[in-house]
Amino acid sequence: MSRRKEWALNILGIVFVLIFLFPVYWMIITAFKSQSEIFQSTPTFWPKDFQLTSFIDIFKDNVGQYFLNSFMIAGLATILVLVLAVPSAYGLARFNVRGKNPMILLFLVTQMLPATVILTPLFIVFNNFHLLNTYWGPVLTCATLGVPFSVLILRTFFLGIPKELEEAASIDGCGRFKTFIRVIVPISYPSIVVCGAISFFFSWGDLIFSMTFNRNQDLWPLTAGIYNAIGRYGIEWNDLMAFATVSVLPVIVIFIILQKQLVKGLVSGSIK
């Protein structure tokens, strides 16, 4: 590739990145603007006067409790997804389970169902089991949607792991469970991180399940707090953008910390 073509591709890539990141930039700077500056006819691409009033207001609005609720829901749902999906995917990849193909097809079908389809049946089930107005309603729902997706992703990865590795571990005296824990799981770590991150991000962004299964606002997550920031007679856009900025910060931090594992997990398909 010529140097000129390489420069052109780099510039084109930078342009596309800036285009996709511009909404995030606009969200952040809007949080620091005054309401009058937001609605002036000529938009400003940099706040004339940085204001922290919006952030102070949202932290007075029980944002700490919203944060805790989001971490509880997303964290518990992610743990539940990984505990169920990792061994299930390994079993579907290694054993001749009766009805395996219909089971995989059922997993695919669940990914096509919109949230509104399962909302009413789950509400009835959770009401009968007294799980409404608790963390477990949205946790179990997010896990229910996350497990099939993770099983499909991890099963494909497990199929690419040579069986000779397990046979070698068996010769060394490892049983099936010990081989799974000490050999398969460490090898699959990047793919497991990808599934865990996707499950966490999905659960972190949940709104409809938390608001449907929890009428107690003390259990609502950050997304519901953003929803509450929309006033009855108007929208305080600086407060709303401040809420949105605070809510995406954990996702950005987690992505930065796990970016190497995420890239490895997304591109992994063979064993070196």
C-alpha positions, 0 to 999 in steps of 0.5 A: 500500500502506498503512503498516500493511500495509507494517509487517505485511509487514516484521514477517512477513519478519523473523519468517521470516528469524529462523526460517530463521537460527535453526539457524545461530545454534544451531550457532554458539552450541553450538560455544562451549558445554561438553559438560555445558551442551549436554546439560542438561535446560533448553536455554540460548540463550546460553552461560553460559561461552564456551569456545574449547576446541572450536575449539582442538581442531579446529585441532589436528586438521589443519583447515588441510589440510582447508581447503586440500583444500576450496579446491583441489577447489571452486576447480578444479571451478568453473574447469573448469565455467566454462571448459566451460559458458560457450562451450558455452552460447553455442554452443547459444544462437547456432548451429544445432548438429546434435542440439541438442535431444537434447543439452539433454534429456540435460543435463536428465536428468543433473540428475535422477540421484542421486550414487549412480548415477554413483559406481560407473561413475566409480570404475571410470573413474578407477581405469583412468586412475589418478585415484584418491587425487588431487584430480582425482577429486572435481574432475572429478566435481563439474565433470561435474555442474556443467557441464550445470546451468550450460549450461542456465542460461547458454543461457537468458541468452544467448538473451535477448541481442539479436543486434544487439549482435554484428552491431554488433561485427562491423561494427566489425571484431570476429570471432566470438571477439573479440565473445564475449570483449569483448561477450558475456562482460562482459554475461553477468558476473552470470549467470556469477558465479551459475553459478560460485558455485553450482558452488563451493558444490556442490563445497565441500559434497561429501562422498561423491565425495571419500571414495569416490575418495580413501582418503588422508585427507590429501586429504579436504575439510572435510566429511570432517573433520566426518564424522571428528568423529563419534566411535565411542562418542559425538558431541562436539557442541561440536567437531562444531558448531565444525567446521561453523561453520568450514566455512560461514564461507568460503561466507558470506564469498563470498556477502556479497562477491558478493551484488550480482552474485548478485542481478543474475544471478538476476533478469537476463533482459533487456538495458537 
